[in-house]
Amino acid sequence: VQENVLQRVLQLPVVSSTCESLQRTYASTKEAHPLMASVCEVYERGVQGAGALAMWGMEPVVRKLEPQCTFLTMLLPKVVAVANNLACRGLDHLEEKIPALQYPVDK
């Protein structure tokens, strides 16, 4: 089973604890400040809508390019695997050189 660099980064204690802290702060801010919660919800819906609109807008382009993508669909997994492998080696190096990555933010 090949390592996934994104999963590895997300599992680093410094990254996972930072994400958890941000998530708690965001949720508690929304709870404590109803006006802020309303603003956040509007932005959240806006981001979701923008994502859906972008997908809808890209659909005709994707359909038009689909026939040319056969070669790319064969090549892309190999390119991604090589990039992932290089990124994992780079992460190995960072973990070796920066031990603080192995500790939660509060330590």
C-alpha positions as CSV (number, residue, x, y, z in Angstrom):
1,V,0.0,0.0,0.0
2,Q,1.5,3.3,-1.1
3,E,1.6,6.1,1.5
4,N,-0.5,9.2,0.8
5,V,1.4,12.4,1.6
6,L,-1.8,14.3,2.4
7,Q,-2.9,11.7,4.9
8,R,0.5,11.8,6.5
9,V,0.5,15.6,6.8
10,L,-2.9,15.6,8.3
11,Q,-1.8,12.9,10.8
12,L,1.1,15.0,12.0
13,P,0.3,16.0,15.6
14,V,1.1,19.6,15.0
15,V,-1.3,19.7,12.0
16,S,-4.1,17.7,13.5
17,S,-4.0,19.6,16.8
18,T,-4.0,22.9,14.9
19,C,-7.0,21.8,12.9
20,E,-8.8,20.7,16.0
21,S,-8.1,23.9,17.8
22,L,-9.3,26.0,14.9
23,Q,-12.5,23.9,14.6
24,R,-13.2,24.3,18.3
25,T,-12.5,28.1,18.2
26,Y,-14.8,28.5,15.2
27,A,-17.6,26.5,16.7
28,S,-17.4,28.3,20.1
29,T,-17.2,31.7,18.4
30,K,-20.4,30.9,16.5
31,E,-22.1,29.7,19.7
32,A,-21.1,32.7,21.8
33,H,-21.8,35.4,19.1
34,P,-25.1,34.9,17.3
35,L,-24.4,37.7,14.9
36,M,-21.1,36.2,14.0
37,A,-22.8,32.8,13.5
38,S,-25.2,34.4,11.1
39,V,-22.3,36.0,9.1
40,C,-20.4,32.7,9.1
41,E,-23.4,30.7,7.9
42,V,-23.9,33.2,5.0
43,Y,-20.3,32.8,4.0
44,E,-20.5,29.0,4.4
45,R,-23.5,28.9,2.1
46,G,-21.8,31.3,-0.3
47,V,-18.7,29.0,-0.6
48,Q,-20.9,25.9,-1.1
49,G,-22.9,27.8,-3.8
50,A,-19.7,29.0,-5.5
51,G,-18.4,25.5,-5.6
52,A,-21.6,24.1,-7.1
53,L,-21.6,27.0,-9.7
54,A,-18.0,26.3,-10.6
55,M,-18.8,22.6,-11.1
56,W,-21.9,23.4,-13.2
57,G,-19.9,25.9,-15.3
58,M,-17.1,23.5,-16.0
59,E,-19.3,20.6,-17.0
60,P,-19.6,21.6,-20.7
61,V,-15.8,22.1,-20.9
62,V,-15.2,18.7,-19.3
63,R,-17.6,17.1,-21.7
64,K,-15.9,18.7,-24.7
65,L,-12.4,17.7,-23.6
66,E,-13.4,14.2,-22.5
67,P,-12.4,12.4,-25.7
68,Q,-8.9,13.9,-25.5
69,C,-8.6,12.9,-21.9
70,T,-8.2,9.1,-22.5
71,F,-4.4,9.4,-22.7
72,L,-4.3,11.7,-19.7
73,T,-6.4,9.2,-17.6
74,M,-3.8,6.5,-18.3
75,L,-0.9,8.8,-17.6
76,L,-2.3,10.7,-14.6
77,P,-2.1,7.9,-12.0
78,K,1.6,7.4,-12.8
79,V,2.3,11.2,-12.5
80,V,0.4,11.4,-9.2
81,A,2.3,8.4,-7.8
82,V,5.6,9.9,-8.7
83,A,4.7,13.3,-7.2
84,N,3.3,11.6,-4.1
85,N,6.5,9.5,-3.7
86,L,8.7,12.6,-3.9
87,A,6.4,14.5,-1.5
88,C,6.6,11.6,1.0
89,R,10.4,11.6,0.8
90,G,10.4,15.4,1.4
91,L,8.1,14.9,4.4
92,D,10.4,12.2,5.7
93,H,13.2,14.8,5.5
94,L,11.2,17.5,7.3
95,E,10.1,15.1,10.1
96,E,13.8,14.2,10.6
97,K,15.0,17.8,10.6
98,I,12.0,19.4,12.6
99,P,11.1,17.2,15.6
100,A,8.5,19.7,16.7
101,L,6.2,18.4,13.9
102,Q,5.6,15.3,16.1
103,Y,4.2,17.4,19.0
104,P,0.8,19.0,19.4
105,V,0.7,22.8,19.1
106,D,0.3,23.3,22.9
107,K,3.5,21.4,23.7
